Amino acid sequence: MERIIIKVVDNAIDAHILSSRLESEGIECFIYDEHIVTQNPLLNQAVGGIKVKVYEKDAERSKAILKEISETPYLDDEDKVILCPNCSSKNIASGFRSMKGIMGIVSMFIAFMLTVFPIYTNYVYRCNDCDEEFKLKAKKS
């Protein structure tokens, strides 16, 4: 039976979370190129990322689960849907690596000069509709 790629991710954690979700639904999963990307993240582009594969017979069910996951909105600590502060969209990406700001510019310059992976990244939410990057404001107690 042939295995097909249903999702390509850039880190092993996302691959294993997806694999666990699919296996909880009775779909057997296989993770390819996890070790090479984990050992050297710069090779991520060269090998095409970490691939999550399933048997061809489970592809439709897997894609339906992926669609369900992607359409589920992110919630904050109070179980309220996170909305974009610019356009109020629910179409948000979590864990987006932002290099905006002076620290991002300095980090990119140093990484370029030393030919290393950037040492500074700021993880933010990003609106997929208007490209706004934002962090959730901490609630004061």
Secondary structure, 3 states (H helix, E strand, C coil): CCEEEEEEECCHHHHHHHHHHHHHCCCCEEEECHHHHHHCHHHHHHHCCEEEEEEHHHHHHHHHHHHHHHHCCCECCCCCECCCCCCCCCCEEEEEEECCCHHHHHHHHHHHHHCCCCCCCEEEEEECCCCCEECCCCCCC
